[in-house]
Amino acid sequence: MLKKYVNGFCLDGEGVIEKNAELGVREINLFTSQPLQAESKMKKSALKGSIIVSWELYKQFKGKTQIPLRVYVDLYNEEEKVLDEISLANVPVAIPLFDNLTRTGLINAKYELSPAKFIEQMGFLDRDCLIIGGMYADKDDLSLMGQYGAKIVVCPRAYSRKGSTFANIVLMQKQGLKVLLGTYDEEVNFEKEKEYLHLTTLSLLEDDNAVTDADIERIARGE
């Protein structure tokens, strides 16, 4: 029974790739420290997508994988010279952004810019850009990222366990962002993620008609 889901962002771990395939996922964006092993497993499971790695690993394995590599960019912890290198390289990126209220404030203070404005200034929005999080972005931030057609991944259950607020996927879509669903932990369960995303969206917007089951299903399929 193929669901043809797209796992917007997941962490590598024991059996994670196989679990995705078993659940009908056809495409994943997998964050890993073992890109060659991950690629081998993804090919065996007929999974497409991208392999997300650190900048150092990207430089080491560039051109050595058939599945595209994507660079994980941590704005707060990465040195500015490294951010400049990544910017100049014009490579696909995955950036955790507005996923944590404290970190959002720290990034803002560090660069004296909104995180969304900063990644625009760095040129990250001008390429294949995957945003992970987005819960603490305001309308202007979402609008700016949406102007570039960025993809934004929400991981409902994982972020809820961390005490984060819920993702306003309706606003994200209205601002031009493509919303994807991610799992973020070793328990890959799209049915639970879809149900939780649906219920939290209705709760957040206090509107029983804010989204339908069909809307959530389309997000899970990456449509």
Secondary structure, DSSP 8 states (H G I E B T S, - for coil): ----EEEEEEE--TTHHHHHHHTTEEEEEEE-S-HHHHHHHHHHTT-EEEEEE-HHHHHHHTTS-SS-EEEE--TTTS-HHHHHHHHHHT--EEEEESSSHHHHHHHHHHHTS-HHHHHHHTTGGGSSEEEEE-TT--HHHHHHHHHTT-EEEE-HHHHHHTT-----HHHHHHTT-EEEE---SS---HHHHHHHHHHHHHHHHT-TTS--HHHHHHHHTT-
